[in-house]
Amino acid sequence: MDFWPCCWCRFLWMVVFLLKNVSANSSSHTKYTLSQREARFDQAVSGCLPGTLPSVATEHEYQEISQLLSKSKLYQANITVWIGLRKPKSECVVPSLPLRGFKWVENGSQEASVINWLEEPALTCTEDLCGALKRQVVQSKVHLVLIPDSCKTPYRFICKGRHVAATHPSIRSLTPDSSNDSRVLVECWSEVKIELVCSGTPAVWRLLDGSLADFSSICLHCDTGFQKNDSGLCVDVDECSTGKPCPHTCQNTEGSYRCVCGDDPDSSCEETGGKSSMLHILIPVVVVVVVLLVILAIIVVVTCCLKRRKKTKP
């Protein structure tokens, strides 16, 4: 039951970005994207919202996906990816059907006139199976074929329609939580990472403290001396509690800190320390100079006395 509210939550969030980013030709050309990470089938479904995992039922879809895999920066000769093909555990594998009882999640159809199975799915009516797409290169020819697999196997996945990471220029990626489908990790191009949770009635994206997520600011860097809190706001870092930056007393300030000596908050350890250090240097120097002067005076007196004695001798 929690899945559908979060689906709407994801949908509403993406609509905000789509209204800002949809171009004039977006309606005439379907966008296919390849994820940069691996995910289980259900995570891939969530990661594509408000788009979907694609079907490969027509020649056009076959060619679009083939070109995508060939041009991808994540290109691999024999890559395997999730597409939108699934057999629920309540239904049976039917060997006589083109899709063997699997259905496209995009529209629920079982059409498959341009693609074949590399491996036949096991005959079962109780196991949840998903169909993955495998790209093979055989004698310099590229073939796209289907393989059955557990829906829990992690693969990269193809999205049809607007992909999450492409919907806002400041968002680099969106990673669903592997243990909680209502939570995602937003990674920004600024290297800021914020965890969000889908909750409430109606379900909306919230920060971990329960406040609404402000997508215009969560990816912004904080100034030096500040850090993001659970609300996505920049708050002061208490340097005095994270270590011992001062030899005496540390006083936290907005975006920084200052060192004070004793109980006087107006006394600066840097200033007092500077005067104290100068005194520590000057006193020994003065003492040495005085001692040298005394020794010199003694030497002069002794020398004079010796000279007088020599003169007074007959």
C-alpha positions in Angstrom: 0.0 0.0 0.0 2.9 2.3 0.6 4.1 1.9 -3.0 1.3 3.9 -4.7 1.5 7.0 -2.5 5.2 7.2 -3.1 4.6 6.7 -6.8 2.4 9.7 -6.8 5.0 11.5 -4.6 7.7 10.9 -7.2 5.3 11.8 -10.0 4.4 15.1 -8.5 8.0 16.0 -7.8 9.0 15.3 -11.4 6.1 17.2 -12.8 7.5 20.4 -11.2 10.8 19.9 -13.0 9.1 18.8 -16.3 7.1 22.0 -16.4 10.4 23.9 -16.4 12.4 21.7 -18.7 10.1 20.1 -21.3 11.2 21.3 -24.8 9.0 21.9 -27.8 10.1 18.7 -29.5 9.8 16.4 -26.4 6.4 15.2 -27.5 7.6 14.1 -30.9 10.6 12.2 -29.7 10.7 9.7 -26.9 13.8 9.9 -24.8 15.6 6.8 -23.7 18.3 6.9 -21.0 20.6 4.3 -19.5 21.2 4.4 -15.8 24.7 4.8 -14.3 24.0 2.4 -11.5 22.7 -1.1 -11.0 19.3 -1.8 -9.3 16.8 -4.5 -8.6 13.8 -4.5 -10.9 11.4 -2.7 -8.5 14.1 -0.1 -7.8 14.5 0.4 -11.6 10.7 0.9 -11.9 10.8 3.6 -9.2 14.0 5.1 -10.6 12.4 5.7 -14.0 9.3 7.6 -12.7 7.6 9.6 -14.2 8.9 7.6 -17.2 8.8 3.8 -17.4 10.9 0.8 -18.2 10.5 0.4 -21.9 8.9 -2.4 -24.0 10.8 -3.8 -27.1 7.7 -4.8 -29.1 8.3 -2.8 -32.3 11.2 -2.4 -34.7 11.4 1.3 -33.8 11.8 0.5 -30.1 14.3 -2.2 -30.9 16.5 0.3 -33.0 16.2 3.1 -30.4 17.4 0.9 -27.6 20.1 -0.7 -29.8 21.5 2.8 -30.6 21.3 3.9 -27.0 23.4 0.9 -25.8 26.0 1.4 -28.7 26.5 5.1 -27.9 26.4 4.9 -24.2 29.5 6.0 -22.2 28.9 2.8 -20.1 29.2 0.8 -23.3 30.0 -2.9 -22.9 30.0 -5.5 -25.7 27.6 -7.9 -23.9 25.8 -5.7 -21.4 22.6 -6.8 -19.7 19.9 -4.3 -18.6 16.5 -4.3 -17.2 13.6 -3.5 -19.5 9.9 -3.4 -18.7 9.1 -7.2 -18.9 7.7 -9.2 -16.0 5.8 -12.3 -15.0 4.0 -12.0 -11.6 4.3 -15.1 -9.4 0.5 -15.6 -9.6 0.7 -16.3 -13.3 2.3 -19.1 -15.3 5.1 -19.4 -17.8 3.4 -20.3 -21.2 6.0 -21.7 -23.7 3.7 -21.3 -26.6 3.4 -17.5 -26.3 6.0 -15.2 -27.8 6.7 -13.6 -24.4 6.2 -16.9 -22.6 3.5 -15.4 -20.3 5.5 -12.3 -19.5 3.9 -8.8 -20.0 5.3 -5.4 -20.8 4.8 -3.2 -17.7 4.3 -0.2 -19.9 0.9 -1.3 -21.3 0.3 -4.9 -20.1 0.6 -6.3 -23.7 2.3 -9.5 -24.7 3.5 -8.4 -28.2 7.0 -9.5 -29.2 7.5 -9.7 -33.0 11.1 -8.4 -33.2 12.9 -10.0 -30.3 13.7 -13.6 -29.2 14.6 -15.4 -26.0 18.3 -16.4 -25.5 17.3 -18.6 -22.6 13.9 -20.2 -22.1 12.3 -19.3 -18.7 11.7 -22.1 -16.2 8.2 -23.5 -16.1 6.7 -22.0 -13.0 3.4 -20.6 -11.7 4.7 -19.5 -8.3 7.9 -17.5 -8.9 8.1 -13.8 -9.7 10.3 -13.5 -12.8 11.5 -10.5 -14.8 12.9 -10.2 -18.3 16.3 -8.6 -18.9 17.7 -7.4 -22.3 21.1 -8.7 -23.2 23.2 -7.1 -26.0 25.3 -9.7 -27.8 27.9 -9.2 -30.6 28.2 -12.3 -32.7 30.5 -12.2 -35.8 30.4 -8.4 -35.8 26.6 -8.4 -35.7 24.7 -6.9 -32.8 21.7 -8.8 -31.4 19.3 -7.9 -28.6 17.9 -10.9 -26.9 15.8 -11.7 -23.8 16.8 -13.6 -20.7 14.7 -14.5 -17.7 16.1 -13.7 -14.2 15.1 -13.1 -10.6 13.7 -9.6 -10.1 16.1 -9.1 -7.3 19.2 -9.4 -9.5 20.9 -5.9 -9.9 21.3 -4.6 -13.4 21.6 -1.2 -15.0 18.3 -0.2 -16.5 16.8 1.7 -19.4 14.2 4.4 -18.9 11.7 5.5 -21.5 10.6 9.2 -21.0 12.1 11.8 -18.7 14.7 10.3 -16.4 15.1 11.6 -12.8 18.7 12.9 -13.2 17.8 14.8 -16.4 14.9 16.7 -14.8 16.8 19.3 -12.9 20.3 20.8 -13.8 21.5 20.7 -10.2 20.6 17.0 -9.5 23.2 14.5 -10.6 21.5 11.3 -9.6 18.7 9.8 -7.5 19.3 6.5 -5.7 16.5 4.6 -4.1 17.2 3.1 -0.7 17.7 -0.7 -1.1 15.9 -1.4 2.2 13.1 1.3 2.1 11.3 2.2 -1.2 10.0 5.4 0.3 13.5 6.9 0.8 16.0 8.2 -1.8 19.4 9.7 -1.8 19.7 12.9 -3.9 23.2 13.5 -5.1 23.9 17.0 -6.5 26.5 18.1 -9.0 27.8 20.3 -6.2 28.7 17.0 -4.3 26.0 17.8 -1.7 24.0 14.7 -0.7 20.6 14.9 0.9 18.4 12.0 1.9 14.6 12.4 1.4 11.6 10.4 2.5 8.2 10.1 0.9 5.6 10.5 3.7 2.5 12.3 4.8 -1.1 12.6 3.4 -0.9 13.5 0.6 2.5 11.8 0.2 5.2 14.3 -0.6 9.0 14.4 -0.5 10.3 15.5 2.9 13.7 15.9 4.6 14.5 13.6 7.5 13.2 16.1 10.0 9.8 16.0 8.4 10.0 19.4 6.7 9.0 19.8 3.0 12.0 19.5 0.6 12.9 22.8 -1.1 14.5 21.7 -4.3 15.7 25.2 -5.1 18.1 25.2 -2.2 19.0 21.7 -1.1 21.8 21.4 -3.7 23.4 24.7 -2.8 26.9 24.7 -1.1 27.2 26.1 2.4 29.8 28.8 3.1 32.9 28.0 5.1 32.0 27.3 8.7 28.5 26.1 7.9 27.0 22.7 7.1 23.7 21.2 6.0 21.3 20.0 8.7 18.4 17.5 8.4 16.3 20.3 7.0 18.7 21.0 4.2 19.6 24.4 5.7 23.1 25.8 6.2 23.7 26.0 10.0 26.8 27.1 11.9 29.5 24.5 12.7 30.4 24.4 16.4 34.2 24.1 16.0 34.7 24.2 19.7 32.7 20.9 20.2 34.5 19.1 17.4 38.0 19.3 18.8 40.4 21.6 20.7 41.3 24.4 18.3 42.4 26.7 21.2 45.0 26.2 23.9 42.7 27.8 26.6 39.0 28.6 26.1 37.2 28.3 22.7 34.3 30.6 22.0 32.1 29.7 19.0 31.0 32.5 16.6 28.8 32.6 13.5 30.8 30.7 10.9 34.0 30.6 12.9 35.4 30.7 16.4 37.8 32.7 18.6 40.2 31.8 21.4 40.0 33.6 24.7 42.2 33.4 27.8 40.8 33.0 31.3 37.3 34.2 32.2 37.5 37.5 30.3 35.5 37.0 27.0 37.1 40.2 25.6 40.6 39.0 26.0 42.1 37.4 22.9 44.6 34.6 23.4 46.2 35.6 20.2 46.8 39.2 21.4 47.7 38.2 25.0 49.8 35.3 23.7 51.7 37.7 21.4 52.6 40.1 24.3 53.4 37.2 26.6 55.7 35.6 24.0 57.5 38.9 23.5 58.1 39.3 27.2 59.4 35.7 27.4 62.0 36.7 24.7 62.9 40.2 26.0 63.5 39.3 29.7 66.2 36.7 29.0 67.8 39.1 26.6 67.9 41.9 29.1 69.3 39.6 31.8 72.0 38.5 29.5 72.9 42.1 28.5 73.1 43.1 32.2 75.3 40.2 33.1 77.6 41.0 30.2 77.8 44.6 31.2 78.6 43.6 34.8 81.3 41.2 33.6 82.7 43.9 31.3 82.8 46.4 34.2 84.6 43.9 36.3 87.1 43.2 33.6 87.7 47.0 33.1 88.1 47.5 36.9 90.6 44.6 37.2 92.5 45.8 34.2 92.8 49.3 35.6 93.9 48.0 39.0 96.7 45.9 37.4 98.0 48.8 35.5 98.1 51.0 38.6 100.1 48.4 40.5 102.6 48.2 37.7 103.1 51.9 37.8 103.5 52.1 41.6 106.3 49.5 41.6 109.8 50.9 42.1 
